[in-house]
Amino acid sequence: MRSLKVSYLMYAKASEDTIAVALRDLLAVSPDNENALTRLLVYYLDKQDLDNVAEICRMGINACPDGLTYYFYLGIALSQQKQNEQAIETLQAGLRQTDGRSSPDYVADIYSILGDLYHEQGRVDDAFAAYDSCLVYKDDHAACLNNYAYYLSLRHERLVDAERMSYRAIKAEPLNKTYLDTYAWVLFQQENYTMAKFYIDRVISPSQTDSALMADESVHADVLEHAGDIYALTDHEEQAVRYWTLAQQKGGESALLGKKLRLRKYVSE
């Protein structure tokens, strides 16, 4: 009867909230109903309700232990709740369920997120190994390519590989400001300052007002600091100081930012 009620509500085009209540009722008596679990997961993801996403994913794992979707979204929910250790354990558990039938896209996504979480914990070797595994399953995974390239550039390692990976990321998503900033920064690390300026200008334009840059949530403090560094080494001192000042106003906390502002020039140490 509860299943029929859900079907009727969907046929009658009832509100998603009403359908969700009925799906909850259905799961109370049939906790392994995959259709109900999937629809509720989508519902809570749309609402960005992390607690309920986590609950539904745990129910999904119990009902379908080899369902990578549930491990993936539970890992995401836990990481967004700053429960990184639990997120890592969940994603690792998901990987243990993989076999030849597993979706390469989901496996790649899990490895990519694991790489990010490992790096956040300072486990750099584990992070890079996870990124390598991600690219085995999906060699054009844009988020992985971008993050791998950026973290390599911060360590000033394998810059040729970093440039190649970052370029593939922006080819996949040419309007993604995060990816464009990464590519500009890798070029900067390669001392290709002219091209670095070309790409950072696709992220933020010198014609944008200070108020517009401060209001733009896609332009973070580190992006503004990168822009300042690039402009400083292409002989645009005033614009460099402007970007550094805005970076500081946006909460930039890099150890060198204050020194650059005091000296009004780029410094690397």
N, C-alpha and C positions, 0 to 999 in steps of 0.2 A: 504493500500500500504506500509506503513512504517513497519507494522508487517511482510509483505511478504519479504521486503528488509532484515530485520533481519534474517528471516528464510533462505533466499538465502545465505547471508554472512556466516551463520553458516554452511550451507551445503557445501559451497565453501571453508571452512576452512580458512576464512579470519583471519587477526590478531585480537587479543583481543582488541587492541586499536581501530581498525576500527569498530568492532562490538559494542564497547562501545559508539562510536559516534552515531551509528544508534539507539541504545537503548535510548540514550538521546533524539533523535528526536522523537522516539515513545512515550516516557513519556511526551513530550511537548504537545501532543494531547490526550494522554491516561494516566494520572498520577496515575491511580489506577491499572495499568497492573502489577500484582504480579510477573509474570515471568520475566518481564523486571527489576523490582525492585530487585528481588532476584539475578539475574545475575549481575547487576551493583554493588550490595552490595558486592558480592564475588570478583568482579574485583577490587574495591577500597580497600577492606580488604587486598588483595594480594599486592597491591601497598603501603599499610600503609598510604593511603591518608585520614587522619582523617577528614578533612573538608568535603570532599565528602561523606565519610561514614556517617557523621552526617546528611548531607543534605538528602541522600537517606533514612536513617532511619526515619527522620521526615516525608518524603513523605509516607513511608510505614505505619507509625502510623496513618496518615490521611486516608490512603486507607483501612487499616485493623487495627482498634483500639485494637483488641484482639491478635494481632500478637506479641508474646513475643520476637521473634527474633529481632525485630526492637528496642524495649526498651533495650534489653540486649546490643546490639552493640552500640546504642547511648550512653548508660551509660558508656561503655568501652571507647568510643571516648572522651567523656567529661572528664572522669577521667584522661585520658592520656594527655589532654590539661589543666590539673590542674583546671578544673571547677567542683570541688567536690560537691558543693551544688547542682548545676544543675544535676550532675550525680545521686546524691541520690534521688532527686525529680523524675527524669526519671525512675529510677529503682523501686521506690515506686509506681509510676503510673502503671508500668508494673505489679507489684504484684496485684494491684487492679483489673486487668483484668483476673486474673487466675480463673479457675473453674475446675471441675472434668475432663475436657478434656485436660487440659494444660499439656505440657511435663514436667514430674518431673525433668528431667535433666536441662532444662532451668530455672525452678523455683529454683532449688538448686544452679545453677550458679549465679542467681541474688542475692540470700541471701548471698552467699559466698562473692561476690564483695561488697555488702552492709556492711558486717562485716568488711572488710578491710577498707572501706571508713570511717565507724564510728570510728574504732580504730585510724585512722589517725587524726581524729578530737578530740581524747581524750574521746570519748563516749564509754567507755569500756563496761558498762553493755549492751548498745544497740548492740555493736559488738558481744558480747558473745551470746546474744539472737538471733541475726541473724545467727551466726554459728550453734546454736542449731537447728534453723528452717531448715537450709540447710541440716543438717544431718538427719532430719526427712524425707526429700524427697529423699536423696541419702546418705545412711550411709557410703559409701566408697568414698566420694568426697575427693580426695587426697589433693587438694590445701587447702580446708577448714580444714581438719584434721591437716595438717602441721601448718597453721597459727594459728589456735586455740591453738594447743599445745605450739607453740613458745611463744605466748603472755601470756599464763598461766605461762610458765616457767619464763618469765621475771618478773612476779609478785610473783613468788615462791608460786603459788597457785595450788591446785588440781594436784600435780605432778604425782600421780598415773594415773589419767585420761589423763594427758598430755603425759605420756610415752606410754600409750595404743594407743592414737590417732596417735602419731608420728610414732610408729612402724607400724601401718596399712598403713600410707602414704608411708613409704619406702618399705613395701611389695608390694604395688601397683606400685611403680616406684623406683626400687632398685638402679638405676644409677643416680638418681636426687641428685645433690650435695647439693642443698638447703635443701632438706628433710633429707639427711644424717647429715648435720650440725645441724639441729634442733634436731634430735634424740640424737646426741652426747651431745648437750647442755642440753637437759632434763636430760640425765644420769648424767651429771656433777652436775646439781642442786640437784640430788638425792644422790650425793656424791659417785656415782659408777664410780670412776675415771678411773679404768682399762678398763671398757667397753666403756667409753666415748672416751678414746684414740684409741681404736680399730676402732670406727666408724669415728672419725675425720681423721684417717689415710686413710680412704676410700675417703675422700674429697680432702685432700692434703697429699702428701707423703713427708717425711723428705728428700728424695733423690732429690726432685725437686730443681732446682737452683733458686736463688733469681730472676733472670731475667725471668725465666719461670713463677714463681708465680706472678710477677708483670704484665706480659703480659696476664695472664689467666683472662679473663673477668668474668668467672664464680666464681672466688674466690674473694669475696669482703673483705673489711677491717674488718668487724665484724666477718667473718669466721676466718680470721687470728688471730684476738684477742681471739676468742674462743679457737683456737688451742693453742695459747700461754698459756692461763689459764689452759687448760687441761694438757699440758706438764709441767707446773710449779708444779702442784699438783701430778704429777707422777714422780717427781724427775729428770726432764730433764731441768735444769735451762738454759743452753746455748741455747738450741733449743727454749725454751719459749721466751727468750729475742729476738732471731732472728725473731720469728713470730710477736711479738709485734712491733718490729722495722719496719717490712714490712707492718704491719697494719697501722702504723703511716704514712709511705710513700705512702700508698694507700688512704690516706685521712681520716683515722679513727679519730673520734672526741669524743669518749666516755670520760667521765669526769675522769675515772681512768687510762686510757691508759698511759698518761705521768707519772703518779705516779708509775705505775708498772715498767716502764723503768728506772726511777730514782733510785728506790729501788732494781731493778733487782729481784723482787719477786712478787707473786700474792698478791693483796689486794682486799678486797671487799667493802671498804669504805674509 
